[in-house]
Amino acid sequence: MNKTEDFISLEHVHKSFAGVHALNDLSLTIKKGEIHCLAGENGSGKSTLIKVISGIHAPSEGVIRIGDKRLKRLTPKQAIALGVQVIYQDFSLFANLTVAENLALNTNLAQNKKFVSWKNVYALAREAMAKLQIDIDLNKEVGSLPVAQKQLIAIARALMFNARLIIMDEPTTALTGKEVQVLFDIVRQIQKDGIAVLFVSHKMREMLDISERITVIRNGIKVAEGPTTDFDEKLLTYHMTGQEFTNEKYMLEVDAKETPRLEAHNYCGKGFQNINLCLHKKEVIGITGLLGSGRTELAKAFFGMQKDTKGQLLIDGKQVQLSSISEAIKNGIAYVPEDRLSEGLFLSQSIKRNILATTLDSGDSSFFIDKKGAAERATRMVAEIGIKTNNPENPVNTLSGGNQQKVVLGKWLLTNAKILILNGPTVGVDIGSKAEIHKRIRNIAQEGDLAVIMFSDDIHELVHNCNRIIIMHKGEFVDEIPARAAEENDINNRLKELV
């Protein structure tokens, strides 16, 4: 494998939509067998660049070179024939088909086969699995598989087409830390076969871990490029956002004499047991743990999503029974879910309607909604929480991931909640939006009387935003670390000990 030889080069590429530059004079080279990271925030132009390389978009100006071919544009069919494969965030798999059917489908379509040879289908599927040295039941429906296995199937399918470049679009968004390492092992294995990988991400640590070369784009312009050794997290953050962020910890002295906002005594439920917790106003506490630790189950139980819980829960000193979501809301608990798309938003509805969704049935018993007052509340929240939009009437699916997450947060802040539960509050959110969300959460807690519980496997997020961090293992709390003593490496090492 000759890594000095280029596989693909984009030279001075422009792409405009209705006069707006999505890519502006952008040049990029990916070498054979290279693991190259394309970094940038949401809206930076990463997706447009992927679509130019894969033939979906034709450049407005510029040239694409693949080997000895010099092209003004690619078609999707040409791109595939030349060895370009894209694995998008949704993997483009058929949930109702088996693993074998998903792996063999494209090959059968490409060969124009009118009849299915099941012997051939399974032979193709076994060959694809063997290339990655993985073992997944070929008869399982893909929809029933965990995200990590779906991703491996998508990679295996890409390799069936003699891929020379595999583009992975935000491949680790829904993966745990352990699953990310498995993916990285697969990527390095692919590289040994001379296949280049373009790893598209906004997660800095992962970029620095897996890539050999990094290109950073912002507002459609290449702002930095070089070997990975030239970058660190601080420099990457600056290039991606054009800003420098401080990493101050959230320090808070709690008045032990004050009645706690939330107390749990020997609290037990499905996935957790013997939970004892004391949470005060203005606190932001973090709860983390490995896959299967019980942290997700506990987060949902606090929001009334588990009926059969035992033990004692108190809010402001008064015992409560959170047997339903409506009971939790009535007691002042708000919940921002990990999956905002399926659990937190009405995607086709307006930003304004989404923000008002939690409060339209509150207030007086009138049959009529004060539309003017509701609109004013929504507009005020858009401004307060910094949602970037020129019109709150726009559908929420027109927003970036970070701004969608702010909508979910904003709709709960309108309820004047006492306790805010954040389950993976910045999953799939770029670095700039993540910093804004963190700042809002700390300010909301500090300036009001809100108490916050942040459930996350992002240790960096917890260390810099929580006044104490609790580690869960096998459904129980096993460690509590105050902010002053919290160090990322120490917590990560503690989690490794629990594997």
C-alpha positions as CSV (number, residue, x, y, z in Angstrom):
1,M,0.0,0.0,0.0
2,N,1.4,3.3,-1.1
3,K,0.0,6.0,1.2
4,T,1.7,8.8,-0.7
5,E,-0.5,8.1,-3.7
6,D,-3.8,10.1,-3.9
7,F,-7.1,8.4,-4.2
8,I,-9.3,11.4,-4.7
9,S,-8.7,15.2,-4.9
10,L,-11.2,18.0,-4.9
11,E,-9.7,21.2,-6.4
12,H,-11.2,24.6,-5.8
13,V,-14.8,23.2,-5.4
14,H,-17.7,25.6,-5.0
15,K,-21.3,24.6,-4.4
16,S,-24.1,27.2,-4.1
17,F,-27.8,26.8,-3.3
18,A,-30.0,29.7,-4.3
19,G,-26.9,32.0,-4.2
20,V,-25.8,30.8,-0.8
21,H,-22.3,29.3,-0.7
22,A,-22.4,25.8,1.0
23,L,-18.8,25.2,-0.2
24,N,-16.4,28.0,-1.1
25,D,-13.2,27.3,-3.0
26,L,-12.6,24.1,-1.1
27,S,-9.8,21.7,-1.9
28,L,-9.3,18.3,-0.3
29,T,-7.1,15.3,-0.9
30,I,-7.5,11.8,0.5
31,K,-4.7,9.4,0.0
32,K,-5.0,5.6,-0.6
33,G,-5.3,3.7,2.7
34,E,-5.5,6.9,4.7
35,I,-7.8,7.5,7.7
36,H,-8.8,11.2,7.2
37,C,-11.1,13.1,9.4
38,L,-13.4,15.9,8.1
39,A,-14.2,18.1,11.1
40,G,-16.8,20.9,11.4
41,E,-19.8,22.0,13.3
42,N,-23.4,21.4,12.1
43,G,-24.0,23.6,9.1
44,S,-20.3,23.9,8.2
45,G,-20.7,22.1,4.9
46,K,-19.6,18.6,5.8
47,S,-22.8,17.0,4.4
48,T,-22.6,19.0,1.2
49,L,-19.0,17.9,0.7
50,I,-20.0,14.2,1.2
51,K,-22.7,14.6,-1.4
52,V,-20.2,16.1,-3.9
53,I,-17.8,13.2,-3.4
54,S,-20.5,10.6,-3.7
55,G,-22.1,12.2,-6.8
56,I,-25.4,13.4,-5.3
57,H,-24.5,17.1,-5.8
58,A,-22.6,18.5,-8.8
59,P,-20.1,21.2,-7.9
60,S,-21.0,24.7,-9.2
61,E,-17.3,25.1,-9.9
62,G,-14.1,23.1,-9.5
63,V,-12.7,19.7,-10.5
64,I,-12.7,16.2,-9.0
65,R,-9.8,13.9,-9.7
66,I,-9.9,10.1,-9.0
67,G,-6.8,8.3,-10.2
68,D,-6.2,9.5,-13.8
69,K,-9.8,10.7,-14.2
70,R,-10.5,14.5,-14.2
71,L,-14.2,15.1,-13.7
72,K,-16.4,18.2,-13.5
73,R,-18.8,16.1,-11.5
74,L,-19.6,12.5,-10.5
75,T,-22.9,10.7,-10.7
76,P,-23.8,8.3,-7.8
77,K,-23.3,5.3,-10.2
78,Q,-19.9,6.6,-11.2
79,A,-18.8,7.2,-7.6
80,I,-19.8,3.6,-6.6
81,A,-18.0,2.2,-9.7
82,L,-14.9,4.1,-8.8
83,G,-15.0,2.7,-5.2
84,V,-16.7,5.4,-3.2
85,Q,-19.1,4.2,-0.5
86,V,-21.0,6.3,2.0
87,I,-22.4,5.0,5.3
88,Y,-24.9,7.6,6.5
89,Q,-26.0,8.1,10.1
90,D,-29.2,6.1,9.5
91,F,-27.1,3.3,7.8
92,S,-29.8,3.0,5.0
93,L,-30.7,-0.5,6.0
94,F,-34.1,-2.2,5.7
95,A,-35.3,-2.8,9.2
96,N,-37.9,-5.5,8.1
97,L,-35.3,-7.6,6.2
98,T,-32.8,-10.0,7.6
99,V,-29.1,-9.4,7.9
100,A,-28.5,-11.7,4.9
101,E,-31.1,-10.0,2.8
102,N,-29.7,-6.5,3.6
103,L,-26.2,-7.6,2.7
104,A,-27.1,-9.3,-0.6
105,L,-29.8,-6.9,-1.9
106,N,-27.6,-4.4,-3.6
107,T,-25.5,-7.0,-5.3
108,N,-28.6,-8.8,-6.6
109,L,-30.1,-5.4,-7.9
110,A,-26.8,-4.5,-9.6
111,Q,-26.7,-7.9,-11.4
112,N,-30.4,-7.4,-12.5
113,K,-31.4,-10.8,-11.0
114,K,-35.1,-11.5,-11.5
115,F,-35.2,-14.5,-9.1
116,V,-33.7,-14.9,-5.7
117,S,-31.2,-17.7,-5.1
118,W,-31.2,-18.1,-1.3
119,K,-28.1,-20.2,-1.5
120,N,-26.4,-17.2,-3.2
121,V,-27.9,-14.7,-0.7
122,Y,-26.4,-16.5,2.2
123,A,-23.1,-17.1,0.5
124,L,-22.7,-13.4,-0.2
125,A,-23.7,-12.6,3.4
126,R,-21.2,-15.0,4.9
127,E,-18.5,-13.6,2.6
128,A,-19.2,-10.1,3.8
129,M,-19.2,-11.1,7.4
130,A,-15.9,-12.9,6.9
131,K,-14.2,-9.8,5.6
132,L,-14.7,-8.1,8.9
133,Q,-14.2,-11.2,11.0
134,I,-17.6,-10.7,12.8
135,D,-20.4,-13.0,13.6
136,I,-24.0,-11.8,13.5
137,D,-27.0,-14.1,13.0
138,L,-27.8,-13.8,9.3
139,N,-31.5,-14.7,9.9
140,K,-32.1,-11.9,12.4
141,E,-34.3,-8.9,11.3
142,V,-32.0,-5.8,11.2
143,G,-34.6,-3.8,13.0
144,S,-34.2,-6.0,16.1
145,L,-30.4,-5.4,16.3
146,P,-28.5,-2.9,18.4
147,V,-27.0,0.2,16.7
148,A,-23.5,-1.1,16.9
149,Q,-24.4,-4.3,14.9
150,K,-26.3,-2.3,12.3
151,Q,-23.3,-0.2,11.7
152,L,-21.1,-3.3,11.2
153,I,-23.6,-4.6,8.7
154,A,-23.5,-1.3,6.8
155,I,-19.7,-1.5,6.7
156,A,-19.8,-5.1,5.5
157,R,-22.2,-4.1,2.8
158,A,-19.9,-1.3,1.6
159,L,-16.9,-3.7,1.4
160,M,-18.9,-5.9,-1.0
161,F,-18.6,-3.3,-3.7
162,N,-14.8,-3.3,-3.8
163,A,-14.7,0.0,-1.9
164,R,-11.6,2.1,-2.1
165,L,-13.0,4.9,0.0
166,I,-15.6,4.5,2.8
167,I,-17.1,7.7,4.1
168,M,-18.5,7.4,7.6
169,D,-20.9,10.2,8.5
170,E,-21.0,10.8,12.3
171,P,-20.5,7.1,12.9
172,T,-20.3,7.2,16.7
173,T,-23.4,9.3,17.5
174,A,-25.4,6.5,19.1
175,L,-22.5,4.3,20.3
176,T,-21.1,3.6,23.8
177,G,-17.4,4.1,24.5
178,K,-16.8,0.3,24.2
179,E,-18.6,0.2,20.9
180,V,-16.6,3.1,19.6
181,Q,-13.4,1.2,20.2
182,V,-14.8,-1.8,18.4
183,L,-15.6,0.4,15.4
184,F,-12.1,1.9,15.5
185,D,-10.6,-1.6,15.4
186,I,-12.7,-2.3,12.3
187,V,-11.6,1.0,10.7
188,R,-7.9,0.1,11.2
189,Q,-8.5,-3.4,9.9
190,I,-10.1,-1.9,6.7
191,Q,-7.1,0.4,6.4
192,K,-4.7,-2.6,6.2
193,D,-6.5,-3.6,3.0
194,G,-5.5,-0.3,1.4
195,I,-9.0,1.2,1.8
196,A,-9.2,4.9,2.7
197,V,-11.7,6.1,5.3
198,L,-13.1,9.6,5.6
199,F,-14.3,9.9,9.1
200,V,-16.8,12.8,9.4
201,S,-17.4,14.0,12.9
202,H,-17.5,16.9,15.4
203,K,-16.2,14.8,18.3
204,M,-12.7,16.0,19.0
205,R,-11.3,13.1,21.0
206,E,-12.4,10.6,18.5
207,M,-10.9,12.5,15.6
208,L,-7.6,12.7,17.4
209,D,-7.7,9.0,18.3
210,I,-8.6,7.5,14.9
211,S,-7.3,9.8,12.2
212,E,-3.9,10.4,10.6
213,R,-4.9,13.6,8.9
214,I,-7.6,16.2,9.7
215,T,-9.3,18.8,7.6
216,V,-11.5,21.4,9.3
217,I,-14.2,23.4,7.5
218,R,-16.3,26.3,8.8
219,N,-19.0,28.0,6.8
220,G,-18.1,26.1,3.7
221,I,-14.4,27.2,3.8
222,K,-11.4,25.0,4.7
223,V,-9.8,26.7,7.7
224,A,-7.2,24.2,8.7
225,E,-5.6,21.0,7.5
226,G,-2.6,18.8,8.5
227,P,-1.4,15.7,10.2
228,T,-3.3,14.8,13.4
229,T,-0.2,15.4,15.4
230,D,-0.5,19.1,14.6
231,F,-3.8,19.4,16.5
232,D,-5.1,19.1,20.1
233,E,-8.6,19.6,21.5
234,K,-8.2,23.3,22.2
235,L,-6.9,24.1,18.6
236,L,-9.6,21.9,17.0
237,T,-12.3,23.7,19.0
238,Y,-10.9,27.1,17.9
239,H,-10.8,26.1,14.2
240,M,-14.3,24.5,14.3
241,T,-16.0,27.4,16.0
242,G,-13.7,30.5,15.6
243,Q,-14.0,30.9,19.4
244,E,-12.0,29.9,22.5
245,F,-13.9,28.3,25.4
246,T,-12.9,28.1,29.0
247,N,-13.4,24.9,31.0
248,E,-14.3,26.2,34.4
249,K,-15.8,23.8,36.8
250,Y,-19.2,24.3,38.4
251,M,-18.4,24.8,42.0
252,L,-21.2,25.1,44.5
253,E,-21.3,25.1,48.3
254,V,-24.6,23.4,49.5
255,D,-26.4,24.5,52.6
256,A,-26.8,21.2,54.4
257,K,-29.5,22.7,56.7
258,E,-31.7,23.6,53.7
259,T,-34.5,21.1,52.8
260,P,-33.3,19.1,49.8
261,R,-35.1,19.6,46.5
262,L,-35.1,15.8,45.9
263,E,-34.4,12.9,48.3
264,A,-34.3,9.2,47.5
265,H,-34.1,6.6,50.2
266,N,-33.5,2.9,49.3
267,Y,-35.2,3.7,45.9
268,C,-35.5,0.5,43.8
269,G,-36.9,-0.3,40.4
270,K,-36.2,-2.3,37.2
271,G,-32.5,-1.9,36.5
272,F,-31.5,-0.2,39.8
273,Q,-31.6,-0.7,43.6
274,N,-30.8,0.9,46.9
275,I,-30.5,4.4,45.5
276,N,-29.9,7.0,48.1
277,L,-29.6,10.6,46.9
278,C,-29.9,14.1,48.3
279,L,-30.2,16.9,45.7
280,H,-30.4,20.6,46.6
281,K,-31.5,23.7,44.7
282,K,-29.0,25.1,42.3
283,E,-27.1,21.8,42.2
284,V,-26.1,20.2,38.9
285,I,-25.1,16.6,39.7
286,G,-23.8,14.1,37.1
287,I,-24.6,10.4,37.0
288,T,-22.5,8.1,34.8
289,G,-21.8,4.4,34.3
290,L,-21.1,1.8,31.7
291,L,-23.7,0.2,29.4
292,G,-26.1,-1.7,31.7
293,S,-25.2,0.3,34.8
294,G,-28.9,1.3,35.3
295,R,-28.5,5.0,34.8
296,T,-31.0,5.2,31.9
297,E,-33.6,3.2,33.9
298,L,-33.1,5.5,36.9
299,A,-33.5,8.6,34.8
300,K,-36.8,7.4,33.4
301,A,-38.0,6.3,36.8
302,F,-37.4,9.8,38.1
303,F,-39.8,11.0,35.3
304,G,-42.5,8.5,36.2
305,M,-41.8,6.1,33.4
306,Q,-41.5,3.1,35.8
307,K,-44.6,2.2,37.7
308,D,-43.3,-0.5,40.0
309,T,-40.7,1.3,42.1
310,K,-40.1,0.9,45.8
311,G,-38.5,3.0,48.5
312,Q,-39.1,6.6,49.3
313,L,-39.0,9.8,47.2
314,L,-39.4,13.3,48.6
315,I,-39.6,16.6,46.8
316,D,-39.1,19.7,49.0
317,G,-39.6,17.4,52.0
318,K,-42.9,16.0,50.8
319,Q,-43.2,12.3,49.9
320,V,-44.3,11.7,46.3
321,Q,-45.2,8.7,44.2
322,L,-44.1,9.1,40.6
323,S,-46.3,6.4,39.0
324,S,-46.8,8.2,35.7
325,I,-45.3,11.0,33.6
326,S,-48.2,13.3,34.4
327,E,-47.5,12.8,38.1
328,A,-43.8,13.7,37.6
329,I,-44.8,16.8,35.7
330,K,-47.3,17.8,38.3
331,N,-44.5,17.5,40.9
332,G,-42.3,19.8,39.0
333,I,-40.0,17.3,37.2
334,A,-38.9,18.0,33.6
335,Y,-37.1,15.4,31.4
336,V,-34.9,16.0,28.3
337,P,-34.6,12.7,26.6
338,E,-31.5,11.3,24.9
339,D,-33.2,10.8,21.5
340,R,-34.7,14.2,20.8
341,L,-36.0,13.2,17.4
342,S,-38.3,10.3,18.5
343,E,-39.0,11.3,22.1
344,G,-38.6,15.1,22.4
345,L,-39.9,16.9,19.3
346,F,-42.8,17.1,16.8
347,L,-40.5,17.5,13.9
348,S,-43.0,18.8,11.3
349,Q,-44.5,21.3,13.7
350,S,-43.2,24.8,14.3
351,I,-40.5,25.8,16.8
352,K,-43.2,27.8,18.6
353,R,-45.6,24.9,18.9
354,N,-42.9,22.6,20.2
355,I,-41.9,25.1,22.9
356,L,-45.5,25.5,24.0
357,A,-46.3,21.8,23.9
358,T,-45.7,21.3,27.7
359,T,-47.7,24.4,28.8
360,L,-50.8,24.7,26.6
361,D,-53.0,22.8,29.1
362,S,-51.7,24.6,32.2
363,G,-53.1,27.8,33.8
364,D,-56.8,28.5,34.1
365,S,-59.6,26.2,33.1
366,S,-60.7,28.2,30.2
367,F,-61.6,26.4,27.0
368,F,-59.8,29.1,25.0
369,I,-56.1,29.5,24.5
370,D,-54.5,32.9,24.9
371,K,-52.8,32.8,21.5
372,K,-51.1,36.2,21.9
373,G,-49.8,35.4,25.3
374,A,-48.6,31.9,24.2
375,A,-46.8,33.4,21.2
376,E,-45.1,35.9,23.4
377,R,-43.9,33.2,25.8
378,A,-42.5,31.1,23.0
379,T,-40.8,34.1,21.4
380,R,-39.3,35.1,24.8
381,M,-38.0,31.6,25.3
382,V,-36.4,31.4,21.8
383,A,-34.4,34.6,22.7
384,E,-33.6,33.5,26.3
385,I,-32.2,30.2,25.3
386,G,-30.5,31.4,22.2
387,I,-32.3,29.3,19.5
388,K,-30.9,30.5,16.1
389,T,-33.9,31.0,13.8
390,N,-35.3,34.0,11.9
391,N,-38.8,32.8,12.5
392,P,-40.3,30.7,15.4
393,E,-43.0,29.6,12.9
394,N,-40.5,27.6,11.0
395,P,-40.7,23.8,11.4
396,V,-38.4,22.5,14.1
397,N,-36.8,20.1,11.6
398,T,-35.2,23.1,9.8
399,L,-32.9,23.6,12.9
400,S,-29.5,22.2,13.5
401,G,-29.2,19.4,16.1
402,G,-27.9,21.9,18.8
403,N,-30.8,24.2,18.2
404,Q,-33.3,21.4,18.3
405,Q,-31.9,20.4,21.7
406,K,-32.4,23.9,22.9
407,V,-36.1,23.7,21.8
408,V,-36.5,20.6,24.0
409,L,-34.8,22.3,26.9
410,G,-36.8,25.5,26.4
411,K,-40.2,23.8,26.4
412,W,-39.5,22.4,29.8
413,L,-38.1,25.6,31.2
414,L,-41.5,27.2,30.4
415,T,-43.1,24.8,33.0
416,N,-41.1,26.4,35.8
417,A,-39.8,23.0,36.8
418,K,-38.2,22.3,40.1
419,I,-36.0,19.4,38.9
420,L,-34.6,19.1,35.4
421,I,-33.4,15.6,34.3
422,L,-31.1,15.6,31.4
423,N,-30.5,12.2,29.7
424,G,-27.5,12.6,27.4
425,P,-28.1,16.4,27.0
426,T,-25.7,17.0,24.1
427,V,-25.7,13.7,22.2
428,G,-25.2,14.5,18.5
429,V,-24.6,18.2,19.2
430,D,-21.6,20.1,17.8
431,I,-19.0,21.7,20.0
432,G,-20.2,25.3,19.8
433,S,-23.9,24.4,20.5
434,K,-22.7,22.1,23.3
435,A,-20.8,24.9,25.0
436,E,-23.9,27.1,24.7
437,I,-26.2,24.5,26.2
438,H,-23.8,23.8,29.1
439,K,-23.6,27.5,29.9
440,R,-27.4,27.8,29.8
441,I,-27.9,24.9,32.2
442,R,-25.3,26.2,34.7
443,N,-26.8,29.7,34.6
444,I,-30.4,28.4,34.9
445,A,-29.4,26.4,38.0
446,Q,-27.3,29.1,39.6
447,E,-29.7,32.0,39.0
448,G,-32.9,30.3,40.0
449,D,-33.8,27.5,42.4
450,L,-33.7,24.6,39.8
451,A,-31.9,21.4,40.6
452,V,-30.4,19.4,37.7
453,I,-29.5,15.8,37.3
454,M,-27.3,15.2,34.2
455,F,-27.1,11.5,33.0
456,S,-24.2,11.1,30.6
457,D,-21.3,9.0,29.4
458,D,-19.5,12.1,28.3
459,I,-17.1,12.4,31.2
460,H,-15.7,15.8,30.0
461,E,-19.2,17.1,30.0
462,L,-19.8,16.0,33.6
463,V,-16.5,17.2,35.0
464,H,-17.0,20.7,33.8
465,N,-20.7,21.1,34.5
466,C,-21.5,19.3,37.7
467,N,-20.7,20.1,41.3
468,R,-20.4,16.4,42.0
469,I,-20.4,13.2,39.9
470,I,-21.9,9.8,40.9
471,I,-20.8,6.6,39.3
472,M,-23.3,3.7,38.9
473,H,-22.5,0.1,38.5
474,K,-24.9,-2.9,38.3
475,G,-27.8,-0.6,39.3
476,E,-26.2,0.9,42.4
477,F,-24.2,4.1,43.3
478,V,-20.6,3.0,43.9
479,D,-18.7,6.3,43.9
480,E,-19.3,10.0,44.5
481,I,-16.7,12.6,43.4
482,P,-16.9,16.3,44.2
483,A,-16.1,18.8,41.4
484,R,-12.9,19.9,43.0
485,A,-11.5,16.4,42.9
486,A,-13.0,15.3,39.6
487,E,-10.5,14.5,36.9
488,E,-11.5,12.9,33.6
489,N,-8.6,10.3,33.5
490,D,-9.4,9.2,37.1
491,I,-13.1,8.7,36.3
492,N,-12.4,6.9,33.1
493,N,-9.9,4.6,34.9
494,R,-12.5,3.9,37.6
495,L,-15.0,3.0,34.9
496,K,-12.5,0.6,33.3
497,E,-12.0,-1.1,36.6
498,L,-15.8,-1.8,36.7
499,V,-15.8,-3.6,33.3
